[in-house]
Amino acid sequence: MGRLRRRFSGRRLKLVSLRTTFAVSFAAVTAAVTILVGILSYSAAARLVRVDQQTVFDEVVQDLRDEVRQNHMTPGDFSSAAPGHDLVRPARTDVQVLGPDGHVADPGSPGLPVTGADVRIAGAATSGRVAEHKDVDVGNDVYRVATVSLGGGRGAVQVAQEFSDVEDLLRALQRRTLLLMAAVVIAAGLFGWWLARRITRRLVVLTDAAEDVARTRRLGIVVPVAGHDEVGRLGRAFDRMLGRLAQSEEDQRRLVQDAGHELRTPLTSLRTNISLLRRIDELPPGAREELVADLGQEARELTDLVNELVDLAAGQSDTEPPQRVDVADIAEEVAGLARRRSGRRILLRACGDTTTDGRPGMLTRALSNLVENAVKFDQGGTAPIEIVVAGPARPGTIRVEVLDRFYRAADARSLPGSGLGLSIVREVALAHGGAPFAFRRDGGGTVIGFTVGGGLG
């Protein structure tokens, strides 16, 4: 049941994508705005049309009242055959004339109904009295009707305005508004889908890249994301993150290889000496002393190897905060410590500006490893070991060299220490934007060192 729920949840999340969510949200907002604007626009237009029609009808009725008040008029004056009748019959207005007793003297087109109130108005003694009727059904149409008295019991004039044609117009406007709103919503949905596809296309690329990394565990892929917006920044940050992870994985792999290579020699020697311990009673006293000394030496060598492994792992970390340092001062401290430990003469030569941005602990560790290697592989030497700090060799770059007059001899493998020290030097140099180097020294010996100052990695 839990597996089915997780499968359904994953499928639902896959179906409801960011692209769909964005498109639906865009269409929903557009629909809400369109419906609101459509309703407000239709309401305003309908109100204006109705008010305008009512105003026109009121003006016609008021003109008729003014005319019958100012002139002594009879039903014959408003007959359809009488000259000037069009003055009270504007467009979409129907006129019907009633006699003194309320009978129809001149029917309208169409004929209008006559109520008791209309009959009383026709017999009224005062001119200009009005009886109004709203929503009067005449055939299939709806009218407004106003009956105006001629006064003196001479009859009345009925003026009617068709109301249903205005409502028909408004209903047609309503249908067109609904169709327009539907078209706008559909167009907004399509545009939202296109826009969401355009925006999320690069996010899909990032997602595919992340899924590919999770599936294959390959960190060396290139993320093809461009642009200078938030998605572009995310893509470049993701690409840099993969590069850092790939470099970290490569460092770990190299660390394991170096450690395995360096551990083989002392462990092999240690196993051999341990096997000799089983026959220690058979060995002469001198051989026993030599065996014990070898075991102690191998134990110290393993201890040094573990320490260097720890140093190398620490050298791969950039938790030490960078600061402004003088590499010549660091070299002086390293030289002083090596003099006290080994008793050898160690000379320091510095020239130029040797200050840079760096991590002093890492730089001290790298330079110490180079000096210790020089001391270790020249144990019988009397010539001084030289440290040269020169800067800048090129703008922003400082060069550090350790000069030794002797090569590493074949029997140097039996000396304590390991090749991990040079791995530490390499890591420190790369972390400071530089590189390690080594070459043969004129007159014999080697020059080994590194550059820093190209920028912290």
Buried (B, 14 or more C-beta within 10 A) or exposed (E): EEEEEEEEEEEEEEEEBEBBEBBBEBBBEBBEEBBEEBEEEBEEBBEEBBEEBBEBBBEBBBBBBEBBBEEEBBBEBBBBEEEEBEEBBBEBBBBBBBBBEBEBBBBBEBEBBBBEEBBBBBBBEEBBBBBBBEEBEBEEBBBBBBBBBBBBEBBBBBBBBBBBEBBEBBEEBBEEBEEEBEEBBEEBBEBBBEBBEEBBEBBEBBEEBBEEBEEEEEBEBEBEBEEEEEBEEBBBEBBEEBBEEBBEEEBEEBBEEBBEEBBEBBBEBBEEBEEBEEEEEEBEEEEBEEBEEBBEBBEEBBEBBEEBBEBBBBBBEEEBEBEEBBBBBBBBEBBEBBBEEBEBEBEBEBEEBBBBBBBBEBBBBBBBBBBBBBBBBBEEBEEEBBBBBBBBEEEBBBBBBBBBBBBBEEEBEEBBBBEBBBBBBBBBBBBBBBEBBBEEBEEEBBBBBBBBBBEBE
